[in-house]
Amino acid sequence: MAKIDPQYFRQELSVGEVASRSGVAVSAVHFYESKGLIKSWRNAGNQRRYHRDVLRRVALIKVAQRTGIPLASIRDALQTLPDERAPTAADWRRLSAQWRQELNNRIQRLTQMRDQLNKCIGCGCLSLRDCPLRNPWDELSAEGSGARLLDPD
């Protein structure tokens, strides 16, 4: 049996250790911190240190991102968890239940867009005035002239 380095079980980790053990780049660790998804502190040598629970949080972030959850939603969800405790299976069930409706809504929008796209390709007109993709329900006319983007979210 291989001997495990006792440093593996330390409660604080450097940014490089977090990156290595979580499988993300150091820049991703810094990015997650800048977006308020994870937290660090500075030691006496002014180096970033992370509590071990950050490894589970990074894993949760990666899974949520892979399913299409926006970082703002991930941040809001992570802020509901206690600090310095790894998210539990119960936490994940609660968070994923919150995201389920968001994902279902996105799937519905994408399905509708896909179906409208097929119609658009079939007609070939690409009318900016009547196109159900570019100007659904002619909502843009109420906003005045100029380029407008519609996104129900």
Secondary structure in CASP SS format (residue, H / E / C, confidence):
PFRMAT SS
TARGET T0000
AUTHOR 0000-0000-0000
METHOD secondary structure of the structure
MODEL  1
M C 1.00
A C 1.00
K C 1.00
I C 1.00
D C 1.00
P H 1.00
Q H 1.00
Y H 1.00
F H 1.00
R C 1.00
Q C 1.00
E E 1.00
L E 1.00
S C 1.00
V H 1.00
G H 1.00
E H 1.00
V H 1.00
A H 1.00
S H 1.00
R H 1.00
S H 1.00
G C 1.00
V C 1.00
A C 1.00
V H 1.00
S H 1.00
A H 1.00
V H 1.00
H H 1.00
F H 1.00
Y H 1.00
E H 1.00
S H 1.00
K C 1.00
G C 1.00
L C 1.00
I C 1.00
K C 1.00
S C 1.00
W E 1.00
R E 1.00
N C 1.00
A C 1.00
G C 1.00
N C 1.00
Q C 1.00
R E 1.00
R E 1.00
Y E 1.00
H E 1.00
R C 1.00
D C 1.00
V H 1.00
L H 1.00
R H 1.00
R H 1.00
V H 1.00
A H 1.00
L H 1.00
I H 1.00
K H 1.00
V H 1.00
A H 1.00
Q H 1.00
R H 1.00
T C 1.00
G C 1.00
I C 1.00
P C 1.00
L H 1.00
A H 1.00
S H 1.00
I H 1.00
R H 1.00
D H 1.00
A H 1.00
L H 1.00
Q C 1.00
T C 1.00
L C 1.00
P C 1.00
D C 1.00
E C 1.00
R C 1.00
A C 1.00
P C 1.00
T C 1.00
A H 1.00
A H 1.00
D H 1.00
W H 1.00
R H 1.00
R H 1.00
L H 1.00
S H 1.00
A H 1.00
Q H 1.00
W H 1.00
R H 1.00
Q H 1.00
E H 1.00
L H 1.00
N H 1.00
N H 1.00
R H 1.00
I H 1.00
Q H 1.00
R H 1.00
L H 1.00
T H 1.00
Q H 1.00
M H 1.00
R H 1.00
D H 1.00
Q H 1.00
L H 1.00
N H 1.00
K H 1.00
C H 1.00
I H 1.00
G H 1.00
C H 1.00
G C 1.00
C C 1.00
L C 1.00
S C 1.00
L C 1.00
R C 1.00
D C 1.00
C C 1.00
P C 1.00
L C 1.00
R C 1.00
N C 1.00
P H 1.00
W H 1.00
D H 1.00
E H 1.00
L H 1.00
S H 1.00
A H 1.00
E H 1.00
G C 1.00
S C 1.00
G C 1.00
A C 1.00
R C 1.00
L C 1.00
L C 1.00
D C 1.00
P C 1.00
D C 1.00
END
